[in-house]
Amino acid sequence: MLNLLAMIYLQVHDTIRAIESIRKSLEINPRSEMGWNTSGAINFAIEEYKRSINDFTNALKINSKNSAVLYNLSCAYYSSGDTINASKYLKQALKYKVKFPSSKIFQF
């Protein structure tokens, strides 16, 4: 529930409440792959790429074959200027045949 609330706050550009909600969500369930993905999306949105990369990496520790998270991690690396890792994770995402959105960066 808090993860969904965090995503809604992110969509309406209320990053402070989004961060508060996702932190509470991850305190309750630190093994939430979706929670870490959402946290990564929030950090990406506020251009905290290092934190975003860390969050997406935490999600992959839970499920290393989540193509949406792999794609998001690729985007975070690319935005941070690390094209080598961006390419690496994009190739991994493609291996799992993700359907990439045409106008959205993140898949939740």
C-alpha positions as CSV (number, residue, x, y, z in Angstrom):
1,M,0.0,0.0,0.0
2,L,2.8,2.5,0.9
3,N,4.6,1.5,-2.3
4,L,1.6,2.4,-4.3
5,L,1.2,5.7,-2.4
6,A,4.9,6.5,-3.1
7,M,4.3,5.9,-6.8
8,I,1.3,8.2,-6.8
9,Y,3.2,10.9,-5.0
10,L,6.0,10.6,-7.5
11,Q,3.6,10.9,-10.4
12,V,2.2,14.2,-9.0
13,H,5.8,15.4,-8.3
14,D,5.5,15.4,-4.5
15,T,9.0,13.8,-4.0
16,I,9.1,14.5,-0.3
17,R,6.0,12.5,0.4
18,A,7.1,9.9,-2.1
19,I,10.4,9.4,-0.3
20,E,8.7,9.3,3.1
21,S,6.2,6.6,1.8
22,I,8.8,4.4,0.2
23,R,11.1,4.6,3.2
24,K,8.2,3.4,5.5
25,S,7.4,0.7,2.9
26,L,10.9,-0.6,2.9
27,E,11.1,-0.5,6.7
28,I,8.1,-2.8,6.8
29,N,9.4,-5.1,3.9
30,P,13.1,-4.6,3.1
31,R,12.8,-7.6,0.7
32,S,10.3,-5.9,-1.6
33,E,11.7,-5.9,-5.1
34,M,8.9,-3.5,-6.2
35,G,9.8,-1.2,-3.2
36,W,13.4,-1.0,-4.2
37,N,12.4,-0.4,-7.8
38,T,10.1,2.5,-6.7
39,S,12.8,3.9,-4.5
40,G,15.2,3.8,-7.4
41,A,12.6,5.6,-9.6
42,I,12.2,8.3,-7.0
43,N,15.9,8.9,-6.6
44,F,16.3,8.9,-10.4
45,A,13.6,11.6,-10.7
46,I,15.5,13.8,-8.3
47,E,18.8,13.1,-10.1
48,E,20.3,11.1,-7.3
49,Y,21.8,8.6,-9.7
50,K,24.2,6.9,-7.3
51,R,21.3,6.2,-4.9
52,S,19.1,5.1,-7.7
53,I,21.7,2.6,-8.9
54,N,22.0,1.3,-5.4
55,D,18.2,0.9,-5.1
56,F,17.9,-0.9,-8.4
57,T,20.8,-3.1,-7.5
58,N,19.0,-4.0,-4.2
59,A,16.0,-5.0,-6.3
60,L,18.1,-7.2,-8.5
61,K,19.5,-9.0,-5.4
62,I,15.9,-10.1,-4.8
63,N,15.2,-11.0,-8.4
64,S,18.0,-10.9,-10.9
65,K,15.8,-11.5,-13.9
66,N,13.4,-8.6,-13.5
67,S,13.7,-7.0,-16.9
68,A,12.1,-3.7,-15.8
69,V,14.6,-3.3,-13.0
70,L,17.4,-4.1,-15.3
71,Y,16.2,-1.5,-17.8
72,N,15.8,1.1,-15.0
73,L,19.3,0.3,-13.8
74,S,20.6,0.8,-17.4
75,C,18.9,4.2,-17.5
76,A,20.4,5.2,-14.2
77,Y,23.9,4.2,-15.3
78,Y,23.4,6.1,-18.6
79,S,22.2,9.2,-16.8
80,S,25.2,9.1,-14.5
81,G,27.6,8.9,-17.5
82,D,28.5,5.3,-17.2
83,T,27.7,4.0,-20.7
84,I,29.6,0.7,-20.2
85,N,27.3,-0.4,-17.3
86,A,24.3,1.1,-19.1
87,S,25.0,-1.1,-22.1
88,K,25.6,-4.2,-19.9
89,Y,22.3,-3.9,-18.1
90,L,20.3,-3.0,-21.2
91,K,21.6,-6.2,-22.8
92,Q,20.6,-8.2,-19.8
93,A,17.1,-6.6,-19.9
94,L,16.7,-7.5,-23.5
95,K,17.6,-11.1,-22.8
96,Y,14.4,-11.4,-20.8
97,K,12.3,-9.9,-23.6
98,V,10.9,-6.9,-21.8
99,K,8.5,-4.7,-23.7
100,F,9.9,-1.2,-23.2
101,P,7.4,1.7,-22.9
102,S,7.7,4.2,-25.7
103,S,7.1,7.3,-23.5
104,K,7.8,6.2,-19.9
105,I,11.2,5.5,-18.4
106,F,10.1,3.2,-15.6
107,Q,7.9,0.2,-15.3
108,F,6.3,-0.4,-12.0
